């Protein structure tokens, strides 16, 4: 503002480094040529910058010296810095960057073929979830006196009651709530939209946030960030951070602390109360029944009938 008024001198133009220029070109490629959404390119750009900085530091980008062992060695060094989920993001981002370098002629070899795969066996793990009592404990410890506390409480209720994904919370707009019919429109993966019944407690929490917590702004997003500029969340990680803080505030210990934890908790509680896998898949809006089948592993009552007698007698 001061520069526009002529009060302060103009900023000194700094020439961006070669690495920054390449990252900018790569970002343009992902957004324009690949037509990816801005929310989906955060991890590819982050891992690309880290890889290039590790290979070349702050000096010149000498892609002619890049070899396949450099790629595999980098992944071997950093794969254990992340969970298996984020390690898959790392290798996917590496393949994307290396294909871009080959596409632009910066390297003569498609080094994406040298990126190793991450082992992932289907149904090898149990879905992490919270018991219903701990979900209630987390909701009970929410601060409902401040505006941001009312916002977080409404978000947590939508996650716990409807099993929404973090990205779906971010995309919610004011027009998505049908107050007359107690429904909410949710835009999920692949821009597939569905209407879900809006529970009474979640509707009340949203109404209190809109009346006594949401700042006045031109943004049509339902939930507004508490940091300037007043706008909707930029990334789904902000919703997972809200869940993480709520768990810490309530003293609930869990291996997983993201928004998906409440989605798994809802499905597990529905299964415990007698809901079928088809009903769970309908609420969670799964496209395939195979996705819902993972919850069959926590249906102890149904699995008990399949267990064979123990040779040594009852245990």
C-alpha positions as CSV (number, residue, x, y, z in Angstrom):
1,X,0.0,0.0,0.0
2,X,2.8,2.4,0.9
3,X,4.6,1.6,-2.4
4,X,1.4,2.4,-4.3
5,X,1.1,5.7,-2.6
6,X,4.7,6.5,-3.4
7,X,5.7,6.8,0.3
8,X,8.2,4.0,0.3
9,X,10.8,3.1,-2.4
10,X,9.9,0.3,-4.8
11,X,11.0,-3.2,-3.9
12,X,14.3,-4.4,-5.3
13,X,13.8,-6.9,-8.1
14,X,15.4,-10.1,-7.2
15,X,16.2,-12.6,-9.9
16,X,14.7,-16.0,-8.9
17,X,17.0,-18.9,-8.7
18,X,17.1,-21.6,-11.4
19,X,15.4,-24.0,-9.0
20,X,12.6,-21.5,-8.3
21,X,12.1,-20.9,-12.0
22,X,11.9,-24.6,-12.8
23,X,9.4,-25.2,-10.0
24,X,7.3,-22.3,-11.4
25,X,7.4,-23.9,-14.9
26,X,6.5,-27.3,-13.4
27,X,3.6,-25.7,-11.6
28,X,2.3,-24.2,-14.8
29,X,2.6,-27.6,-16.5
30,X,0.6,-29.3,-13.8
31,X,-2.2,-26.6,-13.8
32,X,-2.4,-25.9,-17.5
33,X,-1.2,-28.9,-19.5
34,X,-2.2,-31.6,-17.0
35,X,-5.3,-29.6,-15.9
36,X,-4.9,-30.5,-12.2
37,X,-6.7,-28.6,-9.5
38,X,-4.6,-26.2,-7.4
39,X,-5.5,-28.2,-4.3
40,X,-3.9,-31.4,-5.7
41,X,-0.5,-30.1,-6.7
42,X,0.8,-29.2,-3.2
43,X,2.6,-32.5,-2.5
44,X,4.1,-32.8,-6.1
45,X,5.6,-29.3,-5.8
46,X,6.9,-29.9,-2.3
47,X,8.6,-33.2,-3.1
48,X,10.0,-31.8,-6.4
49,X,11.6,-28.9,-4.6
50,X,13.1,-31.2,-1.9
51,X,14.4,-33.6,-4.5
52,X,16.1,-30.9,-6.6
53,X,17.5,-29.2,-3.6
54,X,18.9,-32.5,-2.3
55,X,20.5,-33.3,-5.7
56,X,21.9,-29.9,-6.7
57,X,21.7,-27.8,-3.5
58,X,21.5,-24.1,-4.3
59,X,23.8,-24.4,-7.3
60,X,23.3,-25.0,-11.0
61,X,20.8,-27.7,-12.1
62,X,23.1,-30.1,-14.0
63,X,20.6,-32.7,-15.1
64,X,23.3,-34.3,-17.4
65,X,24.9,-35.9,-14.3
66,X,21.6,-37.4,-13.0
67,X,21.6,-41.2,-13.0
68,X,19.1,-43.9,-12.0
69,X,21.0,-44.8,-8.8
70,X,20.6,-41.2,-7.7
71,X,16.8,-41.6,-7.9
72,X,16.6,-44.9,-6.1
73,X,19.1,-43.8,-3.5
74,X,17.1,-40.6,-2.7
75,X,13.9,-42.6,-2.2
76,X,15.7,-45.2,0.0
77,X,17.1,-42.4,2.2
78,X,13.7,-40.6,2.6
79,X,11.1,-43.3,2.3
80,X,11.2,-44.0,6.1
81,X,10.7,-40.3,6.9
82,X,7.0,-40.7,6.1
83,X,4.2,-43.1,6.7
84,X,3.4,-45.6,3.9
85,X,0.6,-43.4,2.7
86,X,2.9,-40.3,2.3
87,X,5.7,-42.5,0.9
88,X,3.3,-43.4,-2.0
89,X,2.8,-39.7,-2.5
90,X,6.6,-39.3,-2.6
91,X,7.1,-41.9,-5.3
92,X,4.1,-40.6,-7.3
93,X,5.5,-37.1,-7.1
94,X,8.9,-38.3,-8.2
95,X,7.5,-40.1,-11.2
96,X,5.5,-36.9,-12.2
97,X,8.6,-34.7,-11.9
98,X,10.9,-37.0,-13.8
99,X,8.3,-37.5,-16.6
100,X,8.2,-33.7,-16.9
101,X,12.0,-33.4,-17.2
102,X,12.0,-36.0,-19.9
103,X,9.0,-34.3,-21.7
104,X,10.8,-31.0,-21.7
105,X,14.1,-32.5,-23.0
106,X,16.0,-31.6,-19.8
107,X,17.1,-35.3,-19.5
108,X,17.7,-37.9,-22.2
109,X,16.3,-40.8,-20.2
110,X,12.9,-41.3,-18.7
111,X,14.1,-41.8,-15.1
112,X,10.5,-42.3,-13.9
113,X,11.0,-46.0,-14.7
114,X,13.7,-46.1,-12.1
115,X,11.4,-45.0,-9.3
116,X,10.6,-48.1,-7.1
117,X,7.1,-49.1,-6.1
118,X,5.8,-49.0,-2.5
119,X,4.5,-52.3,-1.3
120,X,0.8,-52.2,-0.5
121,X,-1.3,-55.3,0.2
122,X,-5.0,-54.9,0.2
123,X,-6.8,-55.6,3.5
124,X,-3.5,-56.0,5.3
125,X,-4.4,-53.6,8.0
126,X,-7.4,-52.9,10.2
127,X,-9.2,-49.5,9.8
128,X,-8.1,-47.2,12.7
129,X,-11.1,-45.9,14.6
130,X,-12.2,-44.4,17.9
131,X,-14.8,-46.0,20.2
132,X,-18.0,-44.0,20.3
133,X,-17.2,-42.9,23.9
134,X,-14.0,-41.2,22.8
135,X,-15.8,-39.5,19.9
136,X,-18.3,-38.1,22.4
137,X,-15.4,-37.1,24.7
138,X,-13.7,-35.2,21.9
139,X,-16.9,-33.3,21.0
140,X,-17.5,-32.6,24.6
141,X,-14.2,-30.8,25.0
142,X,-14.8,-28.4,22.1
143,X,-14.8,-24.7,22.8
144,X,-18.3,-23.5,21.8
145,X,-17.9,-20.0,23.2
146,X,-15.6,-18.5,20.6
147,X,-16.4,-18.0,16.9
148,X,-13.6,-20.4,15.8
149,X,-14.6,-22.9,18.4
150,X,-18.1,-23.0,17.0
151,X,-16.6,-23.5,13.6
152,X,-14.5,-26.4,14.7
153,X,-17.4,-28.0,16.6
154,X,-19.6,-27.8,13.5
155,X,-16.8,-29.4,11.3
156,X,-16.2,-32.1,13.8
157,X,-19.9,-33.0,13.9
158,X,-20.1,-33.3,10.1
159,X,-17.0,-35.6,10.2
160,X,-18.4,-37.7,13.0
161,X,-22.1,-37.9,12.0
162,X,-21.8,-38.1,8.2
163,X,-18.2,-39.3,7.7
164,X,-17.3,-36.5,5.3
165,X,-13.8,-36.3,3.9
166,X,-11.6,-33.4,4.7
167,X,-11.7,-32.2,1.1
168,X,-15.5,-32.3,1.1
169,X,-15.5,-30.1,4.2
170,X,-13.3,-27.6,2.4
171,X,-15.6,-27.5,-0.7
172,X,-18.8,-26.9,1.2
173,X,-20.6,-23.7,0.3
174,X,-23.4,-21.7,1.9
175,X,-25.8,-22.8,-0.9
176,X,-25.1,-26.5,-0.2
177,X,-27.4,-26.5,2.9
178,X,-31.1,-27.0,2.4
179,X,-32.5,-25.8,5.7
180,X,-36.1,-26.4,4.8
181,X,-35.5,-30.1,4.1
182,X,-32.6,-30.7,6.5
183,X,-30.2,-31.8,3.7
184,X,-26.7,-31.0,2.7
185,X,-25.1,-31.4,-0.7
186,X,-21.7,-32.9,-0.7
187,X,-19.3,-32.8,-3.6
188,X,-17.0,-35.8,-3.3
189,X,-14.2,-37.5,-5.3
190,X,-14.4,-36.9,-9.0
191,X,-16.9,-34.0,-8.5
192,X,-19.6,-36.6,-7.7
193,X,-22.3,-34.8,-5.7
194,X,-24.8,-36.4,-3.3
195,X,-27.4,-35.2,-0.9
196,X,-27.3,-36.4,2.6
197,X,-29.6,-35.9,5.6
198,X,-28.3,-33.2,7.9
199,X,-28.4,-34.3,11.6
200,X,-30.1,-32.0,14.0
201,X,-27.1,-31.4,16.2
202,X,-24.9,-30.7,13.2
203,X,-27.5,-28.3,11.7
204,X,-27.7,-26.4,15.1
205,X,-23.9,-26.2,15.3
206,X,-23.7,-24.8,11.8
207,X,-26.5,-22.3,12.5
208,X,-24.8,-21.0,15.6
209,X,-21.5,-20.6,13.7
210,X,-23.2,-18.7,10.9
211,X,-25.0,-16.4,13.4
212,X,-22.3,-15.9,16.0
213,X,-18.9,-17.0,14.6
214,X,-18.5,-16.7,10.8
215,X,-16.8,-13.4,9.9
216,X,-18.4,-11.1,7.3
217,X,-16.8,-11.6,4.0
218,X,-17.6,-12.1,0.3
219,X,-16.4,-15.7,0.3
220,X,-19.3,-18.2,-0.3
221,X,-17.4,-21.1,1.4
222,X,-19.3,-22.4,4.5
223,X,-16.2,-22.5,6.7
224,X,-13.8,-19.6,6.8
225,X,-10.1,-19.7,7.9
226,X,-9.2,-17.9,11.0
227,X,-6.2,-16.3,9.3
228,X,-6.2,-13.3,7.0
229,X,-7.3,-13.0,4.3
230,X,-10.8,-14.1,5.3
231,X,-11.4,-17.0,2.8
232,X,-12.1,-20.7,2.8
233,X,-9.5,-23.3,3.7
234,X,-6.9,-23.7,1.0
235,X,-6.0,-27.3,1.8
236,X,-7.7,-30.3,3.4
237,X,-4.8,-30.5,5.9
238,X,-6.4,-27.6,7.8
239,X,-9.4,-29.9,8.6
240,X,-7.1,-32.7,9.8
241,X,-5.3,-30.2,12.0
242,X,-8.7,-29.3,13.6
243,X,-9.2,-33.0,14.4
244,X,-5.6,-33.3,15.8
245,X,-6.1,-30.3,18.1
246,X,-9.5,-31.6,19.3
247,X,-8.0,-35.0,20.1
248,X,-5.2,-33.4,22.1
249,X,-7.6,-31.1,23.9
250,X,-9.8,-34.1,25.0
251,X,-6.8,-36.3,25.9
252,X,-7.7,-38.9,23.4
253,X,-4.7,-41.0,22.3
254,X,-4.8,-42.4,18.7
255,X,-2.3,-43.6,16.2
256,X,-4.1,-41.7,13.5
257,X,-5.1,-38.1,14.1
258,X,-6.5,-37.0,10.7
259,X,-10.1,-36.3,9.5
260,X,-10.4,-39.8,8.1
261,X,-10.2,-41.2,11.7
262,X,-13.8,-40.0,12.3
263,X,-14.9,-41.5,9.0
264,X,-13.6,-44.9,10.0
265,X,-15.1,-44.4,13.5
266,X,-18.6,-43.8,12.0
267,X,-18.5,-46.9,9.8
268,X,-17.3,-49.1,12.7
269,X,-20.0,-47.8,15.0
270,X,-22.7,-48.3,12.4
271,X,-21.4,-51.9,11.9
272,X,-21.5,-52.5,15.6
273,X,-25.1,-51.3,15.8
274,X,-26.2,-53.8,13.0
275,X,-25.9,-51.8,9.8
276,X,-25.0,-53.8,6.7
277,X,-21.9,-53.1,4.6
278,X,-24.2,-51.9,1.8
279,X,-25.8,-49.3,4.1
280,X,-22.3,-48.2,5.3
281,X,-21.1,-47.8,1.7
282,X,-24.2,-45.7,0.8
283,X,-23.6,-43.3,3.7
284,X,-19.8,-43.1,2.9
285,X,-20.6,-42.8,-0.8
286,X,-18.2,-45.6,-1.9
287,X,-18.3,-46.3,-5.6
288,X,-17.3,-50.0,-5.1
289,X,-18.3,-52.5,-2.5
290,X,-14.7,-53.6,-2.3
291,X,-13.9,-50.3,-0.6
292,X,-16.5,-50.9,2.1
293,X,-15.3,-54.6,2.5
294,X,-12.4,-53.5,4.8
295,X,-14.9,-52.9,7.6
296,X,-15.8,-56.6,7.6
297,X,-12.6,-57.2,9.4
298,X,-13.8,-55.4,12.5
299,X,-17.2,-57.2,12.6
300,X,-16.2,-59.5,15.4
301,X,-19.7,-60.9,15.9
302,X,-19.9,-62.1,12.3
303,X,-16.2,-63.3,12.2
304,X,-16.6,-65.4,15.3
305,X,-18.9,-67.8,13.5
306,X,-16.1,-68.4,10.9
307,X,-13.4,-69.2,13.5
308,X,-12.4,-72.9,13.7
309,X,-12.2,-74.6,17.1
310,X,-8.8,-74.4,18.8
311,X,-7.0,-77.7,18.9
312,X,-6.0,-77.2,22.5
313,X,-9.5,-76.5,23.7
314,X,-11.2,-73.3,24.6
315,X,-9.0,-70.3,25.2
